[in-house]
C-alpha cells in the first residue's frame, strides 16, 4: 500500500515547496511538487492531507541519556518512555550515551542494549560505545556499521569513564581517527580547584545552585576543548565536540560545509534559551553539565548555529526525578529532559531571530547529523531513504506544561513557555517497526 503525504510545505535540502511525499514498505518512493499526480488519487493509496503544515525529515537526536542499560530499572526513564517522548517531538532516531547502568564500555553491554531496544524502542536507535582508560582493545573489536562512534569523557564523567591518561588519549585519537570521537570536554582539575576556592570563599559546602557555572567554569570547558582539538589536529581525527556552552569555545570552530570538516560541534536548546540569571526562578531544574553560562554566551551560540560554526542541535536529554533536583551546587542532580520539545523550541527561534531559518533548523537537526555520522538512508527526504517524517503545524500559541511531558520524569524546564510550533504527527519507517540506525 502506498501512502502519500500531500499539501504541506516540504522543507528539505535548503528548499521549501508545497508538495507530496509517497512511501511504501517504509521507504520513500517519490518526492515532488504539487499538483498531486493522478496515480496517487486511486483507492489503492492512503492520503494524508498536510495542508497548512510543514513536512520535515525526522529529527535525529545524536545525544540522549535514556537511563536504560538494557534492564529498564531506572525510575527516571527507560528506552520505552523516553523514545515515546522522542516520537512526540518529531524525533525519529536517537543515539544513546554509554553512562548507563551497566556502562556501555564493552561489546557485551552494547549488544544487550541493542537487544532490549529491539523490543522496547518506539523510534530508531543506536548506542555509543564509551571509552575508558583500559578498554581500547575492546573498542578495536567493534563493528562500527551499527555504532555511531566513541563517547569520550575528557574531564568530568560518571563512574570510571574519565579518560585522563595521556597515552590512552593519544592512542584513542590515533587508532580511531576515522571514527567519530564524541567528546564531553570539561577539565576535572580546574573543576576541583574551583570547588576548593568556592568553599574557601563562602565557608561552606552548601553552595547555592546559582554558583554551578562558577564551579564548572568557562575555563574548564575551554581548556578541555582545546586539548581535544589539538589531539584531533595532530592525528587528523574525526572529533565532535558535545554541548558547546561558551562563546570562547566557538573560537576553536569554523564555518563552511559540514561535509568538509574533521572537527564539528553541537549545542543544545537549553544553552540557547537559558542563562545563569534563570537560576533565580528555575533553580536546579536547569542545572546541567556543562553549566549554563551568561546571556552573552547564549547570544554567541545563537549566532553560531546560524553561521555554521555549530553544526548540530542535540538535546543531551537527561531525565531526573524532581526529587533528585533538590540540593545545592554539588548535590542536586545535573541534567534535564529535552527530547520532546527540541524541534518546537528550535523552530520558535526562527520567529525571533531572522538569521535563523527553518531550512537551517532542518540542517542542524536532520541533515548534518546524517552527514557527520555517515548515517545510511536517513536525515533527508529522498527517494530510497526511509520514510522518517515529522509533520509540524504553526499555531496561534500554546503553553508548555509539565502535564504534557511524556518522559517518565514528568517535568520539563520549559514549562510555562509559549510556543507557536507543534508536532502533530511523527512517522518512523513509514509506520513500520523501529530499526537500528546503520552507518
N, C-alpha and C positions, 0 to 999 in steps of 0.2 A: 504494500500500500504506500502510495506517495503522499506525503504531507507537504503543503505549501503555505508558508507564512507570506502574506501579501499586504500591500498598502502602507506599510510602515516606512520610516526613514532609516535606511540601512547606512550605518557608519562603519567603514572598513577600509583599511589601507590608505588613509588620508583623504578619503572621499565620502560624500553623503549623497544619497539619492533615494527617491521613492521607488520601491521595487519589490522583488519577491525572492524567496529562497525556497527551493524544493529539496526535499531529502527523502531517502528511502533506505531502510535497513540500517539506520543510524548514520548514514553518510550523505553529505551534500551532493546533489546531482546537478544543480544549476542555480546560479545567482544572476539576476537580471533586473533591468528597469521595467516599470510598467509601460504599456498595458500588459496584463497577465495573458500569456499565450493560451489559446483555446484548448490546448491539450490538457491544461490543468483545471478546466471547468467541468469535467465529467464527474459522474458519480463515483468513479474509482479513486478520486483524490479527496483527502481531508484538507479543508481550507481553514486557516487561522487568520482572521482579519486583525491586522496590527495597525490599522489606520489611527493616526494621531500619536503613535508611539515611535520610539527609537528601537531599532533592532541591531544588537551589538554582538560581537563574538563573546562567548562566555569568558568571565574573568578567570585568570589563572593566578591564584594566590600562592606565591612561592615561599611563604614564610608563616607557618602556623604552628601552634603548640596545642594539639588536641588532647593532651594529657593521658593518652591511651597507649600503653606499651604493648598492647595485644591482649589485655585482660579486662579492660573496661571497668576498673575498680575505682577510679577517681570520682569523688562526688562533684568535682569542679567541671568535668566534661569528659566526653568519650567520643570515639570516632562517629558513632551514630548521631549523638546530639549535636556535635559541632559541625558535622557535614550537613545536617538539616539546616543549621544556621547559615552555612555557606550557600546552600541552594536558595534559601530565602533572599539572599543578597546578590544573586546573579553569578555566583562563583560556581564554575563547573569542574574545576580541577584545583587541587591543593598539594603542597609539599609540606610534610610534617617534619618537625625538627627532632633530633635524637635524644634530647634530655628528658626522656620519659622514664617510667619505672616498669621494666628494667631499661637502662640506657641502650640506645641502638648503636653500639660500638663493636658489635660482632655480626657476622653474616647470619648466624642462627637467630639472633634477636630481630634482625631485619626481616628474615623470612617469616617469622611468627607474626609480625605486624602486617605483612602483606597478606598472609592467610586470613587474619582476622578482618582486615579491611574488605576482603572479597565478599564477606557476608554482612559486614556492618556498615560500610560507607554508602552514602546516598549520592555522592558525586565521585568523579575520577580522582585517583590518589597516587601519591609517590612518597617515599620516605628517604630522607638523607641518612647517610652513614656519618657517625660522629668520630672525629679524630681524638686520640688520647696520646700521651707521651709514649705509650708502649704497644700501639696496635697498628703500626704501619704495615706490617706483613699481612694482617687481616684485610686492610684496605686494598692492598695489591691484588688479593684474590677475588675481589668483587667484579661482577659483570655490570658495567655502568650503562647498559642498554635499558635497564629498569631503575636506575638510581640517578637522581638529578645531580648529585655531587657530594662533596665532603663538607660537613659543617665543622668549622674550626673556632674554638673559643680562645682568642688571644688576649688573655687577661681574665676578667671576672667570668665565672662559669658556675654550673651546677655540678656537684659531686666531683668526680675525678676527671672531668673533661677539659680542664685547663691544660693547654699545651704551652708550657713555659720553658721547655728545654730548647736551646738554640739549635742544637744538632738535629733534633726532631723536626723543628720548623723548617730548617734548610732542606732536609730530606723530603718533607711533605711537599714543599713548593717545587722542588726539583723533579721528584718522581711523578707528581700528578699535575704537571703544568698544562696538560691538555684537558683536564677535568675542571669543572667549576669548583673552586675553593671558596665557600661562602663564609665570611669572617664576621664574627662578633668582636669588634675592636674597642676594648676598654682596658687600660693598663692597671693591673691589680696593685702594683707597688704604689702608684700615685693615689689610688683609692684608699689604701691603708694609711698612707701619710695624711690624706685629707681627714680620715676618721680621727686620728690622734690629735690633729690640730683643732678640729671642731670640738672634741671632748674637752681639750685643754681650755679652749676659749669660753665654752659655755658651762664648764664644770659639771657636766652630767652626760650620761649616755642616752638620756631620754630626750633626744633631739627632735624637734618638730619635723613633720614630713616636708615642710616648705624648704628645708635645708638639703633635700635629696640631691638637687642639682649642684650644690656645693660639695657634697660627698662624692658623687660620681660626676666629676667636673669635666668641663670642656677640655682641659689639658689631658685628662685620662683618655678621652676619645681620640684626640688629635695625635698624641704620641703613639698610641697603638695602631691607628690607621696609617700613619707614616711608615711604621715598621712593616706593615703588611704590604703597602705599595712598594717599598724598597725591595722586599723579597720577590714580589711579583715581577718587578722590572729586571731584577738580577737573573731570574730563571725564565723570563718571558711566559709567566704563568697566567692562567685564567682566574682572575680574582674578582669576586663580587662582594663589595662592602655592604653590610647589612645596616639597616635602620640608622642612616645618617641623621644626626641631630643638631649639628652646629654649622654655622657659616664657615668656620675655619677649615673643616674637612672638605668643603667644596673646592678649596684651592688645590686639592690633590686630583681633581677630576677634570675631564674635558668634555666638550660637546661633540657633536658630529654623529654620523651614522653608527648605530649600536653594533651593526654587523662588523665594523672595522675595529672595535675596541677589544683590548685584552683586560682592561680594568673597567668594571661597571659598578653601579651603586643603586641602592634602593633607599627610599624613606617611607614613612607610614603616615596615615591620615592624622594620627594624634599629634604628630610634630607640626602639622600644617594648621591645626585648629587650636591647640592649647599652648599656653606659655606658663612660665613659673609663677606668674601672678594668679593663675587659676587654682593654685593650691589652697588659697584662702576660702574658696567656695566648694571645691571638689575634693580636697584633701588627698588621701591615698588612693582614691579612685583613679587618679591619673599618675600614680607612682609607677614608673617603669624603668627598665634598663635598656639602653642608656636613658638618662633622665631628660625630661622635657626642659628646654632651655628658655632663652629670652624671646621677646617679640621680634627683635632684630634677626635672631636665628630663624624664627618661623618665616619671616618675610623673605629672607635669603633663600630658604628652601623652596618656597612657592615660586620664586623666580627661577630657581634651578630646575624644577620639574618642567617649566615652560621652555627653557632654552637648551635643554638636552644634557646638562651635566648630571642630573639624576635620571636614571633610565627606567626604573621600576617603582611602582607603588605596591607594597605588600602590607599586611596588617600586623605581623607579629602577634596575632591573636593568641592571648594567653589568659584563659578564664580562671578566675579565683572566686571563691565564695566571698560575699561581703564581710563575713566574719574574719576572713583571712586578711582583710584590708584594714583592720583595727590595729593600731600601734603607732610606732614612731618611724623616724627615717631609717632605722636599722631593722625593726621587727615587722613592720607592715609588708605584706607580700607585694612584689613588683610584677607588673603585667596587667593587661586589661583586655577584655573581649573587643573584637572589631570586625570580624569577617562578615557579619550580616549587613553592616551599614557602609562598608568601604566604597562601593560603587556609587550609591546616592550621595555620599559625602564628597567624593571627588567631582561628580557632576555638578554639585552645588557650587563648588569653587569657580566653575565656568561662568556663573551668574555674576560673580563679584570681581573676577579678575579677567579682563578682556584678553590678556595674552595667553590664557589657558583655554583651549578649545575642547570640544567633545572628541574630536579626532585625536587630539593629543592624549586625552584620558584613555582612549582605546589602545593607543600605542603603549602607554605606561602599564596598563593592567592586563593586556591580552597579547598584543603583537610582540613587544620586547621580551617578556618572559619566554615566549616560544623561541625567539631568536637566540637569546643568551644561553638557554639550556638545551638548544637543538631539539626541541620537542617535536615529535612526529605527528603531523596532521591535526594540530590543534592551534588555537590562537588567532586564526584567520577564517573569514567566511569565504572559502574557496571550494570549488568543485573537487571532490575527492577527500576533503577533510571531514572529520567527524562533525556531526551537527550539534555542536555545543553553542548554545544561543541564549542570550539574555534579552528580554523584551522589557523596556523601561518606558514609563509614561511620565511626562511632565504634568504636574497637578498644581492647583492653586497654592496649596501648602498643607503640610501636616506636621504634627509634633511627635518626635520620637519619645517613646515611653518604655520604661522597664517592662511593662506588661506585654510589649511586642517582641521581647527577646526570645529567640529560640534556643540559645545556648543554655546548657544545664545550669550555669552560674546564675542566670536570672536577672542580670542587670547590664547596663551599658553606661559608659561615661558621657555618652551623647544624649542622655535623657533630658528632655526639655528643649532640645534644639529644634528649630523649624527648618524643614527641608521641602524641596519642590520636585524631587525626582523619586519615583517609586518603582521598584522591580515588581512587575505584575506576573511574569512567567519566566521560569528557567528551564531550559531543555538540555538534557545531558544525553549525548549519543543518540539524538533523535528520539528520546523517550525510552531508550533501551537501558540495559544494566550498566552501572558504572564499571570502569575498567582501569587497570594500571596505566599510568602515563608512560609512554615509551620515548626513548631518546636516541 
